[in-house]
Amino acid sequence: MDQRIVGTAVLLSLALLGGCASQQGREALSAAEASFLAVKDDTNVLRSAPKDLIRSGESLARAERLSSYWGSADDVVHYAYLSQRYSEIARQHSELNLNQERLVRLELERERLQLALREAKLLSAQQQGLWVEEQAIQLAASETDRGLMMTLGDVLFDAGRSELKASANRTILKLVQFLQINPRRNVRIEGYTDNRGKAAENLELSRARAQTVADLLIDLGIDARRIEVKAYGEAHPLAENASARGRAQNRRVEILISDEQGKLGALR
C-alpha cells in the first residue's frame, strides 16, 4: 500500500513539473513568435539584416516543431530564446543602418549648403545689395509689432520629431546668407506646438525644434552670440486647436529678426 501511495505521488509530481515546463515553453514560444512577426515584413530589416531574420525564422520553426514533443520544453525555451534574440538583433541592425544613412544624407546636404554659401560670397558688392533687398522681401513672412518675422511650418518637421527635413534647407540657406551680409542683425528662434499631449512634453519639443534651427545656423557659420532660443510649447496659438488645420498652424518655429542695430523685439 505504501509503495503504491509513493508511486502515485511521484507520478503526480512529474505531471505537475511537466505542466509547468510546458507552460514555460508556450510562453517562450509566444514571445518569440511576436518578436518575429514584428520584424519579418519590415522592409528596412529585410534590407539591413536578412541573415539575422533568417536565423530567427529557423530557430522559431525548430521551437515550434519541438513544442509538439512530450518532455522537450527546455528545448522549446532554448530555441524560442534564440529566435527572439535574432529578431532583436535584426531590429537593432536596421535602426543602426538607418541612422548611418541619415547622417550621410545630412552631411552631404550640409556640404551642399556650405558650397552655396561660398559661391554667394563671390558676388560683387552691387549684386549683394540687390540680393539683400530681394531676400529681405522673401524672408519677411510678416511685419509684426515685434519686428520682422519668418515662420517655419510644421511640414518641415516629422510629426513629434525635432529634426528638420531636407525641404527646410532652402529657407535656412536664405536666412544664413541674409545674416552673413547683415552682420549686425540678430535672431530669436521661438518654438511652438499645438495643445495635444502633455504640456511639459510639448514645451520640450518646441525647445528641441528651435534649438535644431539654431544649431544649423551655427554650423553654417553664424555666431552663436547672435542667436537666442525660446520655447513656448502650446502657448500663444495662432489658431484654434479644435481642427487639424488649426493645430498645424500652431506647430511652428518663428524666427524674429532684429533691426539693423541688432535690437530684438520684446519677449512674449
PANU-266441 format. One record per atom (N, C-alpha, C, O): residue in one letter; x, y, z. Coordinates in steps of 0.05 Angstrom, whole numbers, padded with zeros to 5 digits, always signed. Example, Ala and Ser with C-alpha at 12.3 -4.5 7.8 and 13.67 -1.06 7.14 Angstrom:
<atoms>
a+00264-00114+00156a+00246-00090+00156a+00264-00066+00156a+00285-00066+00169s+00257-00045+00142s+00273-00021+00143s+00258+00001+00157s+00268+00023+00161
</atoms>
This chain:
<atoms>
m+00017-00024+00000m+00000+00000+00000m+00017+00025+00000m+00012+00044-00015d+00038+00025+00018d+00056+00048+00019d+00070+00053-00007d+00073+00076-00015q+00079+00031-00020q+00093+00034-00046q+00075+00046-00067q+00083+00063-00083r+00049+00037-00067r+00030+00048-00086r+00026+00078-00082r+00024+00094-00100i+00024+00086-00057i+00020+00114-00050i+00044+00130-00059i+00040+00152-00071v+00068+00121-00053v+00092+00135-00061v+00094+00137-00091v+00101+00158-00102g+00088+00116-00105g+00088+00116-00134g+00069+00136-00146g+00075+00150-00165t+00045+00136-00135t+00025+00155-00144t+00034+00184-00140t+00031+00201-00157a+00047+00189-00117a+00056+00216-00111a+00078+00225-00130a+00079+00248-00139v+00096+00206-00137v+00118+00212-00156v+00107+00219-00183v+00115+00238-00196l+00087+00202-00192l+00075+00208-00219l+00061+00235-00219l+00062+00249-00239l+00047+00241-00197l+00033+00266-00196l+00053+00290-00197l+00048+00310-00210s+00075+00287-00182s+00096+00308-00182s+00107+00312-00210s+00111+00334-00219l+00113+00290-00224l+00124+00292-00251l+00104+00305-00270l+00112+00321-00287a+00079+00299-00266a+00058+00311-00284a+00057+00341-00279a+00054+00356-00298l+00059+00349-00253l+00058+00377-00247l+00082+00392-00259l+00080+00414-00269l+00106+00379-00256l+00130+00391-00267l+00128+00393-00297l+00137+00413-00309g+00118+00373-00310g+00114+00373-00339g+00096+00395-00347g+00100+00408-00368g+00074+00399-00332g+00055+00421-00338g+00068+00448-00336g+00063+00465-00353c+00085+00452-00315c+00098+00478-00311c+00118+00483-00334c+00119+00505-00345a+00133+00461-00341a+00152+00464-00363a+00138+00470-00389a+00147+00487-00405s+00115+00457-00394s+00101+00462-00419s+00090+00490-00420s+00091+00503-00441q+00080+00500-00397q+00071+00528-00396q+00094+00547-00402q+00090+00567-00416q+00117+00542-00390q+00140+00559-00395q+00148+00558-00425q+00154+00579-00437g+00147+00535-00437g+00153+00532-00465g+00133+00548-00483g+00141+00561-00502r+00107+00546-00476r+00087+00560-00491r+00091+00590-00489r+00088+00605-00509e+00097+00600-00465e+00102+00629-00462e+00126+00638-00478e+00125+00659-00490a+00148+00622-00477a+00172+00630-00492a+00166+00630-00522a+00175+00647-00536l+00151+00609-00531l+00145+00607-00559l+00127+00631-00568l+00131+00641-00590s+00108+00638-00552s+00091+00661-00558s+00106+00687-00560s+00101+00703-00579a+00125+00691-00542a+00141+00715-00543a+00159+00716-00568a+00162+00737-00580a+00170+00693-00575a+00187+00691-00598a+00172+00697-00624a+00181+00711-00642e+00147+00686-00625e+00130+00690-00649e+00123+00720-00652e+00124+00730-00674a+00117+00733-00630a+00110+00761-00630a+00134+00778-00640a+00131+00796-00656s+00158+00771-00631s+00182+00786-00639s+00187+00782-00669s+00195+00801-00683f+00184+00757-00678f+00190+00752-00706f+00169+00766-00724f+00177+00777-00745l+00144+00765-00717l+00123+00778-00733l+00127+00808-00735l+00120+00820-00755a+00139+00819-00714a+00143+00848-00713a+00164+00858-00733a+00165+00881-00740v+00182+00839-00741v+00204+00848-00759v+00204+00834-00786v+00217+00844-00805k+00189+00813-00790k+00192+00797-00814k+00183+00812-00839k+00193+00806-00861d+00164+00830-00837d+00154+00845-00860d+00165+00874-00862d+00156+00889-00878d+00183+00880-00844d+00195+00907-00844d+00216+00909-00866d+00236+00895-00865t+00211+00926-00886t+00229+00928-00909t+00257+00936-00901t+00277+00928-00913n+00259+00953-00881n+00285+00962-00872n+00301+00939-00859n+00325+00937-00863v+00287+00922-00844v+00300+00899-00832v+00309+00880-00854v+00331+00869-00853l+00291+00875-00873l+00297+00856-00895l+00322+00866-00910l+00338+00849-00919r+00324+00892-00913r+00347+00903-00928r+00373+00903-00912r+00394+00898-00923s+00370+00908-00886s+00394+00913-00869s+00404+00888-00855s+00428+00884-00852a+00386+00869-00848a+00395+00846-00832a+00381+00821-00841a+00367+00808-00825p+00383+00813-00867p+00369+00789-00876p+00378+00763-00863p+00362+00745-00858k+00404+00761-00857k+00415+00737-00845k+00404+00733-00816k+00396+00710-00809d+00403+00754-00801d+00392+00752-00774d+00362+00745-00775d+00353+00729-00758l+00348+00755-00794l+00319+00749-00797l+00316+00720-00804l+00297+00707-00794i+00333+00709-00822i+00331+00681-00829i+00337+00663-00805i+00323+00643-00801r+00357+00670-00789r+00364+00655-00765r+00341+00655-00745r+00335+00635-00732s+00328+00678-00743s+00305+00680-00725s+00283+00661-00734s+00271+00647-00718g+00277+00661-00760g+00256+00644-00770g+00262+00615-00767g+00245+00599-00760e+00287+00607-00772e+00295+00579-00769e+00293+00570-00740e+00284+00548-00735s+00302+00586-00722s+00301+00579-00694s+00272+00577-00684s+00265+00560-00668l+00255+00595-00694l+00227+00594-00687l+00214+00569-00698l+00198+00556-00683a+00220+00562-00722a+00208+00537-00734a+00217+00513-00718a+00201+00495-00714r+00242+00512-00709r+00251+00489-00694r+00237+00488-00666r+00229+00467-00657a+00234+00512-00654a+00219+00513-00628a+00191+00503-00632a+00180+00489-00614e+00178+00510-00654e+00150+00502-00658e+00148+00472-00663e+00129+00459-00654r+00168+00460-00677r+00168+00431-00681r+00172+00417-00655r+00159+00397-00649l+00191+00427-00639l+00196+00414-00613l+00173+00416-00593l+00170+00400-00575s+00157+00437-00597s+00135+00441-00578s+00114+00419-00579s+00098+00415-00560s+00115+00403-00600s+00095+00381-00603s+00105+00356-00590s+00091+00336-00589y+00131+00355-00580y+00142+00331-00569y+00139+00332-00538y+00144+00353-00526w+00132+00311-00526w+00129+00309-00497w+00157+00310-00484w+00175+00295-00493g+00160+00326-00464g+00185+00327-00449g+00207+00344-00462g+00230+00342-00453s+00200+00360-00482s+00220+00377-00496s+00217+00406-00490s+00226+00423-00506a+00206+00413-00467a+00200+00441-00460a+00226+00458-00459a+00226+00481-00467d+00248+00446-00448d+00273+00460-00446d+00284+00468-00474d+00294+00490-00478d+00281+00449-00492d+00290+00455-00520d+00273+00477-00533d+00283+00494-00547v+00247+00476-00527v+00229+00496-00538v+00238+00524-00528v+00240+00543-00543v+00242+00526-00502v+00251+00551-00490v+00277+00560-00502v+00281+00584-00507h+00296+00542-00506h+00322+00548-00516h+00320+00561-00544h+00331+00582-00550y+00306+00547-00562y+00304+00556-00590y+00286+00581-00592y+00290+00597-00610a+00266+00582-00575a+00249+00606-00575a+00266+00631-00566a+00262+00652-00577y+00283+00627-00547y+00301+00648-00538y+00319+00657-00561y+00323+00681-00566l+00331+00637-00575l+00349+00644-00597l+00334+00660-00618l+00344+00680-00629s+00310+00651-00625s+00294+00665-00645s+00288+00694-00636s+00291+00713-00653q+00281+00698-00611q+00274+00725-00602q+00299+00743-00602q+00297+00766-00610r+00322+00732-00595r+00347+00748-00595r+00355+00756-00623r+00363+00778-00628y+00352+00737-00642y+00358+00743-00670y+00340+00765-00681y+00348+00782-00696s+00314+00764-00673s+00295+00785-00681s+00304+00812-00670s+00303+00832-00685e+00312+00812-00645e+00321+00837-00633e+00346+00848-00646e+00349+00872-00651i+00365+00830-00653i+00390+00838-00666i+00384+00849-00694i+00396+00869-00702a+00365+00836-00708a+00358+00846-00735a+00346+00874-00733a+00353+00891-00749r+00329+00879-00713r+00318+00906-00709r+00339+00926-00703r+00339+00948-00714q+00358+00919-00686q+00380+00937-00678q+00397+00944-00702q+00405+00967-00706h+00404+00923-00718h+00420+00928-00743h+00405+00947-00762h+00418+00965-00774s+00379+00943-00764s+00363+00960-00782s+00364+00989-00772s+00368+01008-00788e+00359+00994-00747e+00359+01021-00736e+00387+01034-00739e+00389+01058-00745l+00408+01019-00734l+00435+01029-00737l+00441+01037-00766l+00452+01058-00771n+00432+01020-00784n+00436+01026-00813n+00421+01051-00821n+00432+01068-00836l+00396+01054-00812l+00380+01078-00819l+00393+01103-00807l+00393+01124-00821n+00403+01102-00783n+00416+01125-00771n+00441+01133-00786n+00446+01157-00790q+00456+01113-00795q+00481+01119-00810q+00474+01131-00837q+00487+01150-00846e+00453+01121-00850e+00445+01132-00876e+00435+01161-00873e+00441+01178-00889r+00421+01166-00851r+00411+01193-00846r+00434+01213-00841r+00433+01235-00850l+00454+01204-00826l+00477+01221-00821l+00492+01227-00847l+00502+01250-00850v+00494+01208-00865v+00508+01213-00890v+00492+01233-00907v+00504+01251-00918r+00465+01230-00907r+00449+01249-00922r+00452+01278-00911r+00454+01297-00926l+00451+01280-00884l+00454+01306-00872l+00481+01319-00878l+00482+01343-00883e+00502+01302-00877e+00528+01313-00883e+00531+01323-00912e+00543+01344-00917l+00520+01307-00930l+00520+01315-00958l+00504+01341-00963l+00513+01359-00978e+00481+01343-00949e+00465+01367-00952e+00479+01391-00940e+00478+01413-00950r+00493+01387-00918r+00507+01409-00905r+00530+01419-00922r+00535+01443-00925e+00544+01400-00935e+00566+01407-00953e+00554+01423-00977e+00567+01443-00986r+00531+01415-00987r+00519+01430-01009r+00512+01458-01001r+00517+01477-01016l+00501+01461-00977l+00494+01488-00967l+00519+01505-00963l+00519+01529-00970q+00540+01493-00953q+00565+01509-00948q+00577+01517-00975q+00588+01539-00977l+00575+01500-00995l+00585+01507-01021l+00569+01530-01033l+00581+01549-01045a+00543+01529-01029a+00526+01551-01039a+00533+01577-01025a+00532+01599-01038l+00539+01576-01000l+00547+01600-00985l+00573+01612-00995l+00575+01636-00999r+00592+01594-01001r+00618+01604-01012r+00614+01617-01039r+00626+01637-01045e+00596+01605-01055e+00590+01617-01081e+00577+01644-01078e+00582+01663-01093a+00559+01647-01058a+00545+01672-01054a+00565+01695-01046a+00560+01718-01053k+00586+01687-01032k+00606+01708-01024k+00621+01719-01047k+00634+01740-01044l+00621+01706-01070l+00635+01715-01093l+00620+01737-01108l+00631+01749-01127l+00596+01742-01100l+00580+01763-01113l+00593+01791-01109l+00605+01795-01088s+00591+01808-01128s+00601+01835-01125s+00584+01850-01104s+00562+01841-01097a+00595+01872-01094a+00580+01888-01074a+00553+01897-01084a+00534+01897-01070q+00552+01904-01110q+00527+01913-01121q+00507+01890-01123q+00484+01893-01116q+00517+01867-01131q+00499+01844-01133q+00489+01836-01105q+00466+01828-01102q+00507+01838-01085q+00499+01831-01058q+00478+01850-01048q+00459+01841-01035g+00480+01875-01055g+00460+01895-01047g+00433+01888-01059g+00412+01889-01045l+00432+01881-01084l+00407+01873-01097l+00397+01847-01084l+00372+01845-01080w+00415+01829-01078w+00407+01804-01066w+00394+01808-01039w+00373+01796-01032v+00406+01825-01023v+00395+01831-00996v+00367+01842-00998v+00349+01833-00984e+00363+01860-01017e+00336+01872-01020e+00316+01850-01028e+00294+01849-01017e+00324+01833-01046e+00305+01813-01056e+00300+01792-01033e+00277+01785-01029q+00321+01784-01019q+00318+01763-00999q+00303+01774-00975q+00288+01759-00961a+00307+01800-00968a+00292+01811-00946a+00262+01809-00951a+00247+01804-00932i+00254+01814-00976i+00226+01812-00983i+00216+01783-00979i+00194+01778-00969q+00232+01764-00988q+00224+01736-00986q+00224+01726-00957q+00207+01710-00950l+00243+01736-00942l+00244+01727-00914l+00222+01738-00897l+00213+01726-00878a+00212+01762-00904a+00192+01775-00888a+00164+01762-00892a+00148+01772-00908a+00160+01741-00877a+00133+01729-00878a+00112+01748-00868a+00090+01749-00878s+00120+01765-00849s+00102+01785-00839s+00117+01806-00822s+00138+01799-00810e+00108+01830-00823e+00119+01851-00806e+00100+01853-00782e+00077+01861-00784t+00111+01846-00758t+00095+01845-00734t+00102+01868-00716t+00121+01883-00721d+00087+01870-00694d+00094+01891-00674d+00119+01885-00659d+00130+01902-00645r+00130+01860-00663r+00155+01853-00650r+00178+01854-00670r+00201+01849-00662g+00173+01861-00695g+00193+01862-00715g+00189+01844-00738g+00167+01833-00742l+00209+01840-00755l+00208+01824-00779l+00207+01794-00770l+00224+01785-00755m+00187+01779-00781m+00183+01752-00772m+00181+01733-00795m+00166+01738-00814m+00195+01711-00794m+00192+01689-00813m+00184+01664-00798m+00192+01661-00775t+00170+01646-00811t+00159+01623-00798t+00167+01597-00812t+00165+01596-00837l+00176+01577-00797l+00180+01550-00807l+00156+01534-00798l+00152+01529-00774g+00140+01525-00817g+00116+01510-00811g+00122+01481-00802g+00144+01471-00805d+00101+01468-00792d+00104+01441-00782d+00111+01421-00804d+00123+01400-00798v+00105+01427-00829v+00111+01409-00851v+00141+01405-00855v+00150+01386-00868l+00157+01422-00843l+00186+01420-00846l+00198+01402-00824l+00222+01398-00824f+00181+01390-00807f+00190+01371-00787f+00172+01346-00789f+00149+01348-00796d+00184+01323-00782d+00167+01299-00780d+00151+01301-00754d+00159+01315-00735a+00128+01288-00754a+00110+01290-00731a+00124+01281-00705a+00135+01260-00704g+00123+01299-00685g+00134+01292-00659g+00164+01292-00659g+00176+01284-00638r+00178+01300-00680r+00207+01299-00681r+00219+01327-00684r+00205+01346-00692s+00244+01330-00676s+00257+01356-00677s+00276+01360-00700s+00286+01382-00705e+00280+01339-00716e+00299+01341-00739e+00285+01355-00762e+00262+01350-00769l+00300+01374-00774l+00289+01388-00798l+00290+01369-00822l+00309+01354-00826k+00270+01371-00839k+00270+01357-00865k+00288+01372-00884k+00294+01395-00881a+00296+01357-00905a+00314+01370-00925a+00300+01393-00939a+00313+01412-00949s+00273+01392-00940s+00258+01414-00953s+00261+01441-00939s+00254+01461-00950a+00271+01441-00914a+00275+01466-00900a+00301+01479-00907a+00306+01502-00900n+00319+01465-00920n+00346+01476-00925n+00346+01501-00941n+00362+01519-00936r+00329+01503-00961r+00329+01527-00977r+00322+01552-00961r+00335+01573-00964t+00302+01549-00943t+00295+01571-00925t+00318+01579-00906t+00324+01602-00903i+00330+01558-00894i+00353+01563-00876i+00376+01576-00891i+00388+01594-00880l+00381+01568-00915l+00403+01579-00931l+00398+01609-00935l+00417+01625-00933k+00374+01616-00942k+00367+01644-00947k+00372+01661-00922k+00383+01683-00923l+00364+01650-00899l+00368+01664-00874l+00397+01667-00867l+00406+01688-00858v+00413+01645-00871v+00442+01647-00866v+00455+01668-00883v+00471+01684-00873q+00449+01668-00909q+00460+01688-00927q+00453+01717-00918q+00469+01735-00919f+00427+01720-00911f+00418+01746-00902f+00434+01755-00877f+00442+01778-00876l+00438+01737-00858l+00452+01744-00833l+00482+01749-00838l+00494+01766-00825q+00494+01735-00858q+00522+01739-00864q+00526+01767-00877q+00546+01780-00871i+00508+01775-00894i+00511+01801-00907i+00502+01824-00889i+00508+01847-00894n+00487+01817-00868n+00478+01837-00848n+00488+01829-00821n+00472+01820-00804p+00514+01832-00816p+00527+01821-00792p+00517+01834-00765p+00523+01823-00744r+00502+01856-00767r+00493+01869-00742r+00466+01859-00734r+00456+01865-00712r+00453+01844-00751r+00426+01834-00744r+00428+01808-00728r+00445+01792-00733n+00410+01805-00709n+00409+01781-00693n+00382+01768-00697n+00364+01779-00709v+00379+01744-00686v+00353+01730-00688v+00345+01717-00661v+00362+01710-00645r+00320+01715-00657r+00309+01699-00635r+00292+01677-00648r+00274+01682-00664i+00298+01652-00641i+00284+01629-00652i+00265+01618-00631i+00274+01610-00609e+00239+01619-00637e+00219+01611-00618e+00204+01586-00627e+00195+01585-00650g+00201+01567-00609g+00187+01542-00616g+00159+01541-00604g+00155+01550-00581y+00140+01530-00619y+00112+01528-00610y+00101+01501-00619y+00110+01489-00638t+00080+01491-00604t+00066+01466-00612t+00036+01471-00609t+00027+01492-00601d+00021+01450-00617d-00008+01451-00611d-00012+01441-00583d+00007+01438-00568n-00037+01437-00575n-00043+01430-00547n-00047+01401-00542n-00056+01392-00521r-00042+01384-00563r-00045+01355-00558r-00022+01345-00543r+00001+01354-00546g-00027+01325-00525g-00005+01313-00509g-00001+01329-00483g-00017+01347-00477k+00020+01322-00469k+00026+01334-00443k+00040+01361-00447k+00057+01364-00465a+00033+01380-00431a+00044+01407-00434a+00075+01407-00431a+00089+01421-00446a+00085+01391-00412a+00114+01390-00408a+00128+01379-00433a+00150+01388-00440e+00116+01358-00445e+00128+01346-00469e+00127+01365-00492e+00145+01366-00508n+00105+01380-00494n+00103+01399-00516n+00124+01422-00513n+00135+01431-00532l+00128+01430-00488l+00148+01451-00483l+00176+01441-00492l+00191+01456-00504e+00182+01416-00485e+00208+01405-00492e+00211+01402-00522e+00232+01407-00533l+00190+01393-00536l+00191+01390-00565l+00195+01417-00578l+00210+01419-00597s+00181+01438-00568s+00184+01464-00580s+00212+01475-00576s+00224+01488-00594r+00224+01469-00553r+00252+01477-00548r+00271+01462-00566r+00290+01474-00577a+00267+01436-00570a+00284+01420-00586a+00284+01429-00615a+00304+01430-00629r+00260+01436-00625r+00258+01445-00653r+00271+01472-00657r+00286+01476-00677a+00267+01490-00639a+00280+01516-00641a+00311+01513-00639a+00325+01527-00653q+00320+01495-00621q+00349+01491-00618q+00361+01478-00643q+00383+01484-00650t+00345+01461-00656t+00355+01448-00681t+00361+01470-00702t+00381+01469-00716v+00342+01489-00705v+00347+01511-00724v+00371+01527-00716v+00388+01534-00733a+00374+01534-00690a+00397+01549-00681a+00423+01535-00686a+00442+01547-00695d+00423+01508-00681d+00448+01493-00685d+00456+01492-00714d+00480+01494-00721l+00436+01491-00732l+00442+01490-00760l+00454+01517-00769l+00473+01518-00785l+00443+01540-00759l+00454+01566-00765l+00483+01568-00756l+00500+01579-00770i+00488+01558-00732i+00515+01559-00721i+00534+01542-00738i+00556+01550-00744d+00525+01518-00746d+00541+01500-00762d+00548+01513-00789d+00569+01508-00800l+00531+01530-00798l+00535+01544-00824l+00549+01571-00821l+00550+01586-00840g+00560+01576-00798g+00577+01599-00795g+00566+01623-00780g+00580+01643-00778i+00542+01622-00770i+00531+01645-00756i+00540+01644-00727i+00538+01623-00714d+00550+01666-00717d+00560+01667-00689d+00537+01661-00670d+00515+01673-00672a+00542+01643-00651a+00522+01635-00632a+00512+01659-00615a+00490+01658-00605r+00529+01679-00611r+00521+01703-00595r+00500+01719-00609r+00488+01737-00596r+00495+01714-00634r+00474+01729-00649r+00447+01715-00648r+00428+01724-00660i+00446+01693-00633i+00422+01676-00634i+00411+01671-00606i+00426+01664-00588e+00385+01676-00603e+00371+01669-00578e+00352+01646-00584e+00341+01644-00606v+00347+01629-00565v+00328+01607-00568v+00307+01609-00545v+00314+01612-00522k+00282+01607-00553k+00260+01609-00533k+00239+01588-00539k+00231+01585-00562a+00229+01575-00519a+00208+01554-00523a+00182+01563-00509a+00183+01572-00486y+00160+01561-00524y+00134+01569-00512y+00115+01545-00511y+00093+01548-00500g+00122+01522-00523g+00104+01499-00522g+00077+01506-00535g+00076+01516-00558e+00055+01500-00521e+00029+01503-00532e+00017+01531-00527e-00005+01537-00535a+00033+01549-00515a+00024+01577-00510a+00024+01593-00536a+00038+01586-00555h+00008+01614-00537h+00007+01633-00559h-00001+01620-00586h+00014+01623-00605p-00023+01605-00587p-00031+01593-00612p-00039+01614-00633p-00049+01635-00626l-00035+01608-00658l-00044+01625-00680l-00073+01620-00687l-00087+01638-00697a-00082+01595-00682a-00109+01587-00690a-00120+01569-00669a-00106+01560-00650e-00146+01562-00671e-00159+01544-00653e-00147+01516-00656e-00141+01507-00679n-00144+01502-00634n-00133+01474-00635n-00155+01454-00640n-00150+01430-00640a-00179+01463-00645a-00202+01444-00649a-00201+01430-00676a-00213+01409-00679s-00186+01441-00695s-00185+01428-00722s-00157+01421-00729s-00138+01432-00718a-00154+01402-00747a-00127+01393-00756a-00112+01417-00769a-00088+01420-00765r-00127+01433-00784r-00114+01456-00797r-00104+01476-00777r-00082+01487-00780g-00120+01481-00756g-00112+01500-00736g-00088+01490-00720g-00069+01505-00714r-00088+01464-00714r-00065+01452-00699r-00039+01454-00716r-00018+01459-00705a-00042+01449-00742a-00018+01451-00759a-00006+01479-00759a+00018+01482-00760q-00024+01499-00759q-00014+01527-00757q+00001+01533-00731q+00020+01548-00730n-00008+01520-00710n+00004+01525-00683n+00030+01511-00680n+00047+01519-00664r+00035+01489-00695r+00060+01475-00693r+00080+01489-00712r+00079+01485-00736r+00098+01505-00700r+00114+01522-00717r+00140+01531-00702r+00141+01528-00678v+00159+01541-00717v+00182+01555-00707v+00182+01583-00719v+00183+01586-00743e+00181+01603-00702e+00182+01631-00712e+00210+01642-00708e+00222+01638-00687i+00220+01656-00728i+00246+01668-00726i+00243+01699-00728i+00235+01710-00748l+00248+01712-00705l+00246+01741-00703l+00273+01753-00710l+00293+01746-00698i+00273+01771-00730i+00298+01784-00739i+00300+01812-00728i+00280+01827-00728s+00323+01819-00717s+00327+01844-00704s+00328+01867-00725s+00328+01863-00749d+00328+01892-00714d+00332+01915-00731d+00362+01916-00738d+00378+01899-00731e+00370+01937-00753e+00397+01940-00763e+00417+01945-00741e+00441+01941-00744q+00407+01953-00717q+00425+01957-00695q+00427+01932-00677q+00441+01932-00657g+00414+01911-00685g+00415+01885-00671g+00396+01883-00648g+00398+01864-00632k+00377+01901-00646k+00358+01901-00624k+00334+01883-00632k+00321+01887-00653l+00327+01864-00615l+00305+01847-00620l+00280+01857-00606l+00281+01871-00586g+00257+01849-00617g+00231+01857-00605g+00228+01844-00577g+00243+01826-00570a+00208+01854-00563a+00204+01844-00535a+00195+01815-00535a+00183+01805-00554l+00202+01801-00513l+00193+01774-00509l+00163+01774-00505l+00151+01794-00497r+00151+01751-00510r+00122+01749-00506r+00116+01749-00476r+00093+01748-00468
</atoms>
